[in-house]
Amino acid sequence: MTRKLGIVLMLLGLLLLAGSVGLLFFNQQEADRAEAVSLELLPAVSEAIAQQQVQEPQPTLALPTAPTAPQMKAVEVDGHLCVGYVSIPLLKLELPVLAECTDANLKISPCLFTGTTMEDDLTIAGHNYRRHFGPIRRLKPGNDIIFVDMDGNAIHYQVAAVDAVPPTAVEEVTSGQFDLCLLY
């Protein structure tokens, strides 16, 4: 009886080990795919920004509307709605920032979570993939982060703090206390 139990437990252990190796392999494939898509999308976003700067402004009809919070300009690039890109020179990262934060979009590139550059309360969420926001924990106060919007405006930020906050701290992160928050 003890021998049979030992064999069952050993097989169960091997099955769990195989499952964890499979999960590790799957996560690595997801990270590699996300890196490839982001690297492919970044030059297209840069080109779209350049085209936005060259185009003459189109006249718009001003309609009376209720005051609303300013919105960041979003442009469709290769089927993805983008608001710009984020550059972290120390980490050698440049990543497009998608306009809508969804699980599917986070598997592609960082996303606008909330806020705007105009209101100085921009929050960008990204996956912890090694070529996305995984390395941001290595940032130190004083390091530079640059966000370039779709009009070509480069907004420079300096890291004030690198903190781990629980996923339930949404209000703390989106309170407007910081000009820029990067979440992963």
Z-matrix of the N, CA and C atoms (Angstrom, degrees):
N
C 1 1.444
C 2 1.524 1 110.76
N 3 1.326 2 116.75 1 -45.37
C 4 1.453 3 121.01 2 -179.28
C 5 1.530 4 110.25 3 -65.27
N 6 1.315 5 115.94 4 -38.07
C 7 1.471 6 120.80 5 -179.82
C 8 1.533 7 109.73 6 -65.40
N 9 1.337 8 117.36 7 -43.40
C 10 1.460 9 121.12 8 179.23
C 11 1.532 10 110.83 9 -63.08
N 12 1.329 11 115.91 10 -41.42
C 13 1.459 12 120.21 11 178.50
C 14 1.528 13 110.43 12 -63.42
N 15 1.317 14 116.73 13 -40.88
C 16 1.467 15 121.46 14 177.88
C 17 1.528 16 111.33 15 -61.49
N 18 1.317 17 117.36 16 -42.19
C 19 1.462 18 121.87 17 179.83
C 20 1.533 19 110.11 18 -66.40
N 21 1.332 20 115.94 19 -43.52
C 22 1.466 21 120.10 20 178.58
C 23 1.526 22 110.35 21 -61.57
N 24 1.326 23 116.80 22 -44.70
C 25 1.469 24 119.99 23 179.80
C 26 1.533 25 111.52 24 -65.59
N 27 1.338 26 117.08 25 -37.77
C 28 1.458 27 120.55 26 178.22
C 29 1.528 28 110.03 27 -65.68
N 30 1.315 29 117.59 28 -43.40
C 31 1.467 30 120.84 29 177.61
C 32 1.522 31 111.11 30 -63.92
N 33 1.311 32 116.61 31 -40.60
C 34 1.456 33 120.76 32 177.11
C 35 1.531 34 110.48 33 -62.33
N 36 1.319 35 116.71 34 -42.66
C 37 1.465 36 121.48 35 177.48
C 38 1.524 37 111.65 36 -61.51
N 39 1.332 38 116.05 37 -43.49
C 40 1.467 39 120.26 38 178.16
C 41 1.528 40 111.30 39 -64.58
N 42 1.321 41 116.18 40 -38.74
C 43 1.460 42 120.68 41 178.18
C 44 1.534 43 110.30 42 -64.37
N 45 1.323 44 117.40 43 -43.58
C 46 1.464 45 121.29 44 177.87
C 47 1.526 46 111.15 45 -65.03
N 48 1.304 47 117.66 46 -39.28
C 49 1.463 48 121.71 47 177.44
C 50 1.525 49 110.41 48 -64.05
N 51 1.322 50 117.15 49 -43.59
C 52 1.468 51 120.76 50 177.84
C 53 1.530 52 110.67 51 -63.29
N 54 1.321 53 116.35 52 -39.37
C 55 1.466 54 120.06 53 177.80
C 56 1.517 55 111.83 54 -63.65
N 57 1.327 56 116.83 55 -41.59
C 58 1.469 57 119.54 56 -179.95
C 59 1.524 58 111.08 57 -68.41
N 60 1.315 59 118.50 58 -36.61
C 61 1.470 60 121.31 59 175.89
C 62 1.527 61 109.51 60 -65.65
N 63 1.324 62 117.17 61 -40.80
C 64 1.465 63 120.60 62 177.08
C 65 1.514 64 111.68 63 -63.06
N 66 1.320 65 117.53 64 -41.87
C 67 1.459 66 121.75 65 177.96
C 68 1.524 67 111.02 66 -65.32
N 69 1.314 68 117.82 67 -40.76
C 70 1.458 69 121.75 68 176.52
C 71 1.528 70 110.54 69 -61.08
N 72 1.328 71 116.73 70 -44.33
C 73 1.459 72 121.71 71 178.59
C 74 1.528 73 110.74 72 -62.70
N 75 1.335 74 117.33 73 -43.42
C 76 1.462 75 121.87 74 179.12
C 77 1.529 76 110.71 75 -62.12
N 78 1.342 77 117.33 76 -46.52
C 79 1.465 78 120.92 77 179.03
C 80 1.520 79 111.62 78 -61.80
N 81 1.321 80 117.35 79 -38.49
C 82 1.460 81 120.65 80 178.53
C 83 1.529 82 110.47 81 -65.50
N 84 1.324 83 117.44 82 -39.69
C 85 1.469 84 120.68 83 177.03
C 86 1.519 85 110.90 84 -64.10
N 87 1.334 86 117.42 85 -40.91
C 88 1.465 87 121.61 86 177.34
C 89 1.524 88 110.67 87 -61.10
N 90 1.323 89 117.15 88 -44.53
C 91 1.464 90 121.45 89 179.77
C 92 1.526 91 110.61 90 -64.49
N 93 1.321 92 117.78 91 -42.50
C 94 1.466 93 121.16 92 179.04
C 95 1.526 94 111.16 93 -64.30
N 96 1.328 95 116.88 94 -40.77
C 97 1.464 96 120.51 95 179.00
C 98 1.525 97 110.18 96 -65.05
N 99 1.333 98 116.63 97 -43.94
C 100 1.464 99 120.41 98 179.51
C 101 1.522 100 110.86 99 -62.34
N 102 1.317 101 117.02 100 -40.82
C 103 1.463 102 120.67 101 178.32
C 104 1.526 103 110.49 102 -62.27
N 105 1.323 104 116.89 103 -44.07
C 106 1.466 105 120.69 104 -179.69
C 107 1.528 106 111.43 105 -63.09
N 108 1.330 107 117.56 106 -43.96
C 109 1.463 108 120.82 107 -179.54
C 110 1.525 109 110.20 108 -65.48
N 111 1.334 110 117.77 109 -44.27
C 112 1.466 111 121.05 110 179.35
C 113 1.520 112 111.29 111 -62.42
N 114 1.333 113 116.40 112 -43.13
C 115 1.463 114 119.66 113 179.52
C 116 1.526 115 111.75 114 -65.27
N 117 1.315 116 116.53 115 -32.69
C 118 1.461 117 120.99 116 177.66
C 119 1.531 118 111.08 117 -74.73
N 120 1.314 119 116.66 118 -35.44
C 121 1.461 120 121.55 119 -176.22
C 122 1.533 121 112.68 120 -78.26
N 123 1.332 122 118.09 121 -32.04
C 124 1.457 123 121.42 122 -175.07
C 125 1.526 124 113.73 123 -57.26
N 126 1.340 125 120.56 124 -48.47
C 127 1.471 126 118.66 125 178.16
C 128 1.534 127 112.46 126 -62.62
N 129 1.315 128 117.26 127 -33.90
C 130 1.466 129 120.21 128 178.22
C 131 1.531 130 110.51 129 -67.50
N 132 1.331 131 117.52 130 -36.79
C 133 1.464 132 120.82 131 176.64
C 134 1.527 133 109.83 132 -66.69
N 135 1.327 134 117.08 133 -44.40
C 136 1.471 135 120.54 134 177.76
C 137 1.525 136 110.88 135 -59.97
N 138 1.321 137 117.03 136 -41.20
C 139 1.468 138 121.18 137 178.05
C 140 1.526 139 110.86 138 -65.56
N 141 1.310 140 117.06 139 -41.14
C 142 1.471 141 120.58 140 178.45
C 143 1.528 142 110.53 141 -63.72
N 144 1.326 143 116.90 142 -38.20
C 145 1.466 144 120.21 143 176.73
C 146 1.521 145 110.06 144 -63.28
N 147 1.320 146 116.48 145 -44.49
C 148 1.468 147 120.53 146 179.00
C 149 1.529 148 110.53 147 -61.77
N 150 1.322 149 117.60 148 -40.52
C 151 1.465 150 120.58 149 179.26
C 152 1.528 151 111.06 150 -67.08
N 153 1.333 152 117.34 151 -36.05
C 154 1.458 153 120.27 152 178.28
C 155 1.522 154 110.87 153 -62.89
N 156 1.322 155 117.03 154 -35.45
C 157 1.453 156 121.08 155 -178.72
C 158 1.524 157 111.79 156 -73.21
N 159 1.332 158 117.96 157 -28.32
C 160 1.456 159 122.10 158 -177.98
C 161 1.520 160 111.79 159 -82.27
N 162 1.336 161 116.92 160 -33.66
C 163 1.460 162 120.78 161 -176.60
C 164 1.525 163 111.12 162 -64.71
N 165 1.327 164 115.14 163 141.76
C 166 1.459 165 119.86 164 174.96
C 167 1.524 166 108.42 165 -74.80
N 168 1.342 167 116.45 166 141.96
C 169 1.462 168 118.02 167 178.86
C 170 1.520 169 111.18 168 -62.52
N 171 1.312 170 115.55 169 138.45
C 172 1.454 171 121.36 170 179.15
C 173 1.526 172 108.85 171 -88.10
N 174 1.330 173 117.72 172 136.83
C 175 1.462 174 118.16 173 177.88
C 176 1.528 175 110.01 174 -64.16
N 177 1.314 176 115.21 175 140.67
C 178 1.456 177 119.56 176 179.55
C 179 1.520 178 108.72 177 -122.74
N 180 1.290 179 114.91 178 149.87
C 181 1.458 180 121.31 179 178.45
C 182 1.521 181 107.63 180 -92.78
N 183 1.321 182 115.34 181 122.24
C 184 1.456 183 119.73 182 -179.05
C 185 1.525 184 109.28 183 -82.96
N 186 1.285 185 115.51 184 117.30
C 187 1.458 186 120.76 185 178.38
C 188 1.521 187 108.31 186 -106.87
N 189 1.324 188 116.98 187 141.06
C 190 1.462 189 117.63 188 177.38
C 191 1.522 190 109.83 189 -67.42
N 192 1.312 191 115.19 190 124.63
C 193 1.467 192 120.48 191 179.38
C 194 1.515 193 108.64 192 -138.06
N 195 1.290 194 114.89 193 164.19
C 196 1.458 195 119.92 194 175.80
C 197 1.523 196 108.59 195 -69.22
N 198 1.322 197 116.99 196 144.18
C 199 1.464 198 118.24 197 179.41
C 200 1.524 199 110.46 198 -62.70
N 201 1.318 200 115.24 199 136.21
C 202 1.461 201 120.69 200 178.07
C 203 1.517 202 107.85 201 -132.53
N 204 1.299 203 115.24 202 164.96
C 205 1.462 204 120.39 203 176.57
C 206 1.519 205 108.86 204 -65.96
N 207 1.319 206 117.88 205 143.81
C 208 1.457 207 119.65 206 178.52
C 209 1.534 208 110.92 207 -61.32
N 210 1.305 209 114.59 208 145.08
C 211 1.459 210 120.40 209 179.63
C 212 1.524 211 109.09 210 -110.82
N 213 1.307 212 116.13 211 145.52
C 214 1.459 213 119.93 212 175.85
C 215 1.524 214 108.52 213 -79.61
N 216 1.302 215 115.45 214 143.91
C 217 1.460 216 121.15 215 179.00
C 218 1.524 217 109.33 216 -68.30
N 219 1.312 218 115.79 217 132.08
C 220 1.461 219 122.00 218 178.11
C 221 1.525 220 107.92 219 -120.91
N 222 1.327 221 115.67 220 136.96
C 223 1.462 222 121.76 221 -179.45
C 224 1.528 223 108.24 222 -128.00
N 225 1.331 224 115.84 223 136.85
C 226 1.465 225 119.32 224 177.40
C 227 1.521 226 109.47 225 -76.58
N 228 1.319 227 115.64 226 125.48
C 229 1.455 228 122.94 227 -179.81
C 230 1.521 229 107.83 228 -130.44
N 231 1.306 230 116.96 229 117.25
C 232 1.467 231 122.00 230 179.82
C 233 1.527 232 112.37 231 49.88
N 234 1.321 233 116.02 232 40.33
C 235 1.459 234 121.15 233 177.50
C 236 1.516 235 114.94 234 83.06
N 237 1.329 236 117.32 235 4.93
C 238 1.468 237 121.57 236 -179.98
C 239 1.519 238 108.79 237 -120.66
N 240 1.320 239 117.07 238 133.10
C 241 1.457 240 122.06 239 177.41
C 242 1.526 241 107.91 240 -82.27
N 243 1.347 242 116.23 241 117.28
C 244 1.467 243 121.60 242 -174.00
C 245 1.521 244 111.11 243 -118.54
N 246 1.345 245 116.28 244 146.96
C 247 1.458 246 121.61 245 176.03
C 248 1.523 247 112.07 246 -108.49
N 249 1.320 248 117.83 247 -2.83
C 250 1.458 249 121.86 248 179.25
C 251 1.510 250 110.42 249 145.76
N 252 1.338 251 114.83 250 -154.28
C 253 1.462 252 118.70 251 175.59
C 254 1.520 253 109.93 252 -144.62
N 255 1.326 254 115.08 253 156.20
C 256 1.456 255 121.81 254 179.06
C 257 1.524 256 107.94 255 -111.66
N 258 1.330 257 115.13 256 138.63
C 259 1.459 258 121.58 257 179.67
C 260 1.524 259 108.53 258 -124.40
N 261 1.324 260 115.70 259 129.80
C 262 1.464 261 121.93 260 176.65
C 263 1.531 262 106.33 261 -123.24
N 264 1.347 263 116.70 262 91.40
C 265 1.467 264 120.46 263 -173.01
C 266 1.524 265 114.63 264 -55.20
N 267 1.322 266 118.82 265 -42.52
C 268 1.460 267 121.35 266 -178.14
C 269 1.529 268 111.41 267 -57.31
N 270 1.323 269 116.40 268 -38.27
C 271 1.468 270 121.32 269 -177.80
C 272 1.521 271 112.71 270 -92.20
N 273 1.333 272 115.88 271 -1.00
C 274 1.472 273 121.49 272 -176.84
C 275 1.532 274 110.74 273 55.28
N 276 1.346 275 115.23 274 43.84
C 277 1.462 276 122.05 275 179.67
C 278 1.518 277 110.14 276 -113.04
N 279 1.305 278 116.50 277 131.67
C 280 1.457 279 123.78 278 167.52
C 281 1.514 280 105.72 279 -135.51
N 282 1.326 281 115.05 280 120.62
C 283 1.456 282 119.77 281 -174.53
C 284 1.518 283 110.46 282 -135.55
N 285 1.340 284 117.08 283 135.22
C 286 1.465 285 119.21 284 173.61
C 287 1.519 286 109.74 285 -64.27
N 288 1.329 287 115.85 286 151.64
C 289 1.463 288 120.96 287 177.75
C 290 1.522 289 107.49 288 -116.72
N 291 1.327 290 115.35 289 117.62
C 292 1.457 291 121.33 290 -179.45
C 293 1.528 292 109.74 291 -80.47
N 294 1.334 293 115.69 292 152.02
C 295 1.463 294 121.49 293 -172.89
C 296 1.523 295 113.67 294 -76.41
N 297 1.315 296 117.94 295 -25.33
C 298 1.454 297 120.56 296 -175.25
C 299 1.522 298 109.90 297 -120.56
N 300 1.329 299 115.71 298 128.37
C 301 1.458 300 121.23 299 -177.85
C 302 1.532 301 109.54 300 -90.85
N 303 1.329 302 115.44 301 101.90
C 304 1.462 303 121.99 302 176.13
C 305 1.530 304 107.88 303 -131.12
N 306 1.321 305 116.48 304 163.75
C 307 1.465 306 119.46 305 177.42
C 308 1.520 307 111.33 306 -58.04
N 309 1.334 308 116.64 307 -42.48
C 310 1.464 309 120.53 308 -179.23
C 311 1.531 310 110.72 309 -64.27
N 312 1.337 311 117.54 310 -43.16
C 313 1.464 312 120.35 311 -179.99
C 314 1.521 313 111.95 312 -67.92
N 315 1.329 314 117.87 313 -36.24
C 316 1.460 315 120.32 314 178.91
C 317 1.522 316 111.89 315 -64.09
N 318 1.324 317 116.82 316 -24.01
C 319 1.463 318 120.33 317 176.47
C 320 1.517 319 111.68 318 -78.03
N 321 1.353 320 116.85 319 -6.71
C 322 1.460 321 122.04 320 179.04
C 323 1.518 322 110.55 321 -103.31
N 324 1.335 323 115.85 322 -50.20
C 325 1.457 324 120.88 323 -172.35
C 326 1.527 325 108.83 324 -165.53
N 327 1.343 326 117.50 325 164.99
C 328 1.468 327 118.82 326 173.76
C 329 1.529 328 110.87 327 -57.62
N 330 1.330 329 115.84 328 156.41
C 331 1.463 330 121.97 329 -174.95
C 332 1.523 331 110.75 330 -132.82
N 333 1.324 332 115.10 331 152.44
C 334 1.447 333 120.98 332 172.11
C 335 1.529 334 107.13 333 -67.33
N 336 1.317 335 116.63 334 119.85
C 337 1.462 336 120.80 335 179.89
C 338 1.524 337 109.61 336 -90.78
N 339 1.326 338 115.67 337 -49.05
C 340 1.452 339 120.80 338 178.40
C 341 1.523 340 109.09 339 -165.75
N 342 1.322 341 115.75 340 164.34
C 343 1.454 342 121.28 341 174.24
C 344 1.517 343 113.78 342 83.60
N 345 1.333 344 114.17 343 -178.77
C 346 1.467 345 121.92 344 179.71
C 347 1.520 346 109.17 345 -146.02
N 348 1.323 347 115.46 346 165.09
C 349 1.463 348 119.44 347 173.93
C 350 1.523 349 110.10 348 -72.74
N 351 1.333 350 117.87 349 -29.50
C 352 1.463 351 121.60 350 -179.36
C 353 1.532 352 111.70 351 -67.45
N 354 1.310 353 117.30 352 -30.82
C 355 1.463 354 121.80 353 -178.95
C 356 1.533 355 111.70 354 -96.79
N 357 1.329 356 117.24 355 0.08
C 358 1.471 357 121.95 356 -178.44
C 359 1.526 358 112.16 357 54.30
N 360 1.338 359 115.54 358 45.69
C 361 1.465 360 120.00 359 178.16
C 362 1.529 361 110.87 360 -145.26
N 363 1.322 362 115.34 361 38.71
C 364 1.460 363 121.81 362 -175.91
C 365 1.531 364 110.89 363 -72.74
N 366 1.326 365 116.37 364 129.14
C 367 1.460 366 122.33 365 175.24
C 368 1.519 367 107.66 366 -125.52
N 369 1.328 368 115.43 367 123.56
C 370 1.464 369 122.05 368 -179.73
C 371 1.523 370 107.60 369 -117.03
N 372 1.327 371 116.11 370 127.95
C 373 1.464 372 121.91 371 178.53
C 374 1.520 373 109.08 372 -104.14
N 375 1.303 374 116.12 373 140.09
C 376 1.457 375 121.15 374 178.69
C 377 1.514 376 110.26 375 -143.14
N 378 1.312 377 114.82 376 162.52
C 379 1.460 378 120.76 377 178.17
C 380 1.522 379 108.69 378 -77.74
N 381 1.305 380 117.14 379 160.54
C 382 1.462 381 120.15 380 179.11
C 383 1.531 382 112.40 381 -88.35
N 384 1.329 383 117.91 382 22.14
C 385 1.462 384 120.94 383 174.63
C 386 1.527 385 109.35 384 -57.84
N 387 1.318 386 116.99 385 151.86
C 388 1.468 387 120.65 386 -176.03
C 389 1.524 388 112.62 387 -63.52
N 390 1.329 389 118.92 388 -25.89
C 391 1.467 390 120.81 389 178.10
C 392 1.524 391 111.03 390 -107.03
N 393 1.309 392 116.79 391 17.31
C 394 1.461 393 121.82 392 170.38
C 395 1.525 394 106.23 393 -118.16
N 396 1.321 395 118.80 394 -120.83
C 397 1.458 396 120.15 395 -174.50
C 398 1.528 397 114.33 396 -94.04
N 399 1.320 398 118.47 397 4.50
C 400 1.463 399 120.58 398 178.20
C 401 1.522 400 113.55 399 -53.09
N 402 1.338 401 118.94 400 -44.09
C 403 1.469 402 119.79 401 -177.02
C 404 1.532 403 115.77 402 -78.29
N 405 1.338 404 119.94 403 -2.44
C 406 1.468 405 118.37 404 -174.98
C 407 1.519 406 112.71 405 -65.20
N 408 1.305 407 118.20 406 -17.23
C 409 1.467 408 119.57 407 177.49
C 410 1.525 409 110.97 408 -66.20
N 411 1.351 410 118.02 409 -15.32
C 412 1.471 411 121.89 410 177.82
C 413 1.529 412 112.56 411 -82.78
N 414 1.339 413 116.79 412 -7.41
C 415 1.459 414 119.62 413 179.55
C 416 1.523 415 110.48 414 -68.32
N 417 1.319 416 115.12 415 150.89
C 418 1.460 417 122.21 416 178.91
C 419 1.522 418 108.76 417 -126.26
N 420 1.327 419 117.96 418 156.38
C 421 1.460 420 119.63 419 175.73
C 422 1.536 421 111.12 420 -52.86
N 423 1.319 422 114.10 421 134.86
C 424 1.461 423 120.75 422 -178.91
C 425 1.519 424 113.70 423 99.64
N 426 1.341 425 118.48 424 -18.14
C 427 1.469 426 120.35 425 177.59
C 428 1.522 427 109.82 426 -65.54
N 429 1.335 428 115.40 427 150.85
C 430 1.462 429 121.30 428 -177.17
C 431 1.523 430 112.29 429 -92.50
N 432 1.327 431 114.81 430 144.24
C 433 1.461 432 123.61 431 170.99
C 434 1.522 433 105.67 432 -135.48
N 435 1.321 434 116.37 433 135.44
C 436 1.460 435 121.16 434 -178.69
C 437 1.522 436 108.18 435 -123.09
N 438 1.322 437 116.02 436 132.85
C 439 1.456 438 121.10 437 172.46
C 440 1.521 439 107.05 438 -114.86
N 441 1.329 440 116.54 439 127.44
C 442 1.459 441 121.96 440 177.50
C 443 1.520 442 107.44 441 -111.17
N 444 1.344 443 116.14 442 119.57
C 445 1.462 444 119.49 443 -178.83
C 446 1.526 445 110.37 444 -84.27
N 447 1.310 446 117.23 445 176.58
C 448 1.464 447 122.08 446 -174.40
C 449 1.533 448 112.73 447 -71.40
N 450 1.324 449 118.18 448 -9.61
C 451 1.460 450 121.14 449 173.05
C 452 1.518 451 111.57 450 -92.21
N 453 1.332 452 117.26 451 -0.60
C 454 1.457 453 121.33 452 179.14
C 455 1.513 454 113.94 453 89.10
N 456 1.322 455 118.00 454 6.20
C 457 1.462 456 121.25 455 177.31
C 458 1.522 457 109.39 456 -74.86
N 459 1.326 458 117.02 457 123.39
C 460 1.461 459 121.78 458 177.39
C 461 1.519 460 108.42 459 -98.24
N 462 1.312 461 116.17 460 116.98
C 463 1.453 462 121.77 461 179.89
C 464 1.526 463 106.95 462 -105.80
N 465 1.336 464 115.32 463 121.57
C 466 1.457 465 121.49 464 -176.27
C 467 1.525 466 110.00 465 -97.08
N 468 1.324 467 114.59 466 134.75
C 469 1.456 468 121.81 467 178.50
C 470 1.518 469 108.25 468 -126.89
N 471 1.323 470 116.44 469 155.81
C 472 1.457 471 121.57 470 171.21
C 473 1.521 472 108.04 471 -121.40
N 474 1.319 473 115.05 472 138.97
C 475 1.459 474 120.48 473 179.92
C 476 1.524 475 108.66 474 -63.93
N 477 1.321 476 116.12 475 126.85
C 478 1.466 477 121.74 476 175.68
C 479 1.527 478 110.00 477 -96.51
N 480 1.321 479 116.70 478 -37.03
C 481 1.465 480 121.10 479 -178.22
C 482 1.515 481 109.40 480 -160.60
N 483 1.302 482 115.28 481 154.10
C 484 1.461 483 122.25 482 172.76
C 485 1.521 484 105.69 483 -122.03
N 486 1.321 485 115.77 484 109.94
C 487 1.458 486 121.21 485 -175.11
C 488 1.518 487 110.66 486 -125.10
N 489 1.314 488 115.17 487 148.18
C 490 1.457 489 121.29 488 170.93
C 491 1.524 490 106.95 489 -97.09
N 492 1.313 491 115.79 490 121.91
C 493 1.464 492 120.05 491 178.37
C 494 1.522 493 108.12 492 -122.01
N 495 1.316 494 116.93 493 149.87
C 496 1.460 495 119.01 494 179.84
C 497 1.527 496 110.80 495 -69.70
N 498 1.320 497 117.37 496 155.30
C 499 1.465 498 120.52 497 179.86
C 500 1.524 499 113.55 498 -59.25
N 501 1.321 500 117.26 499 -18.06
C 502 1.457 501 120.72 500 -179.33
C 503 1.529 502 112.61 501 -84.44
N 504 1.332 503 118.80 502 -1.76
C 505 1.466 504 123.17 503 -175.23
C 506 1.531 505 111.86 504 -88.59
N 507 1.319 506 117.28 505 40.18
C 508 1.459 507 121.67 506 -177.37
C 509 1.523 508 111.26 507 -60.10
N 510 1.318 509 117.64 508 -45.94
C 511 1.468 510 120.42 509 -178.95
C 512 1.520 511 111.27 510 -63.10
N 513 1.311 512 117.14 511 -39.51
C 514 1.466 513 121.20 512 179.54
C 515 1.529 514 110.75 513 -61.62
N 516 1.313 515 116.45 514 -42.19
C 517 1.463 516 121.34 515 -176.99
C 518 1.525 517 111.44 516 -75.06
N 519 1.314 518 117.79 517 -36.18
C 520 1.467 519 121.43 518 -174.82
C 521 1.528 520 112.94 519 -98.37
N 522 1.314 521 118.01 520 14.65
C 523 1.469 522 121.66 521 -175.42
C 524 1.519 523 113.62 522 -72.43
N 525 1.318 524 118.15 523 -11.89
C 526 1.457 525 120.20 524 -177.38
C 527 1.519 526 112.04 525 87.07
N 528 1.324 527 117.10 526 6.98
C 529 1.459 528 121.47 527 179.00
C 530 1.532 529 110.39 528 -66.55
N 531 1.323 530 117.01 529 -29.32
C 532 1.461 531 121.77 530 -178.48
C 533 1.525 532 109.67 531 -118.02
N 534 1.324 533 116.57 532 147.20
C 535 1.461 534 121.08 533 177.90
C 536 1.527 535 110.99 534 -68.95
N 537 1.336 536 116.35 535 -33.21
C 538 1.467 537 122.44 536 -179.33
C 539 1.510 538 109.67 537 -144.87
N 540 1.321 539 116.31 538 132.27
C 541 1.469 540 122.24 539 171.97
C 542 1.517 541 107.84 540 -124.95
N 543 1.314 542 116.28 541 134.04
C 544 1.461 543 121.94 542 173.11
C 545 1.515 544 107.41 543 -108.90
N 546 1.303 545 117.12 544 124.85
C 547 1.468 546 122.79 545 -178.43
C 548 1.511 547 110.12 546 -112.99
N 549 1.322 548 116.47 547 141.73
C 550 1.464 549 120.88 548 169.62
C 551 1.487 550 110.16 549 -144.42
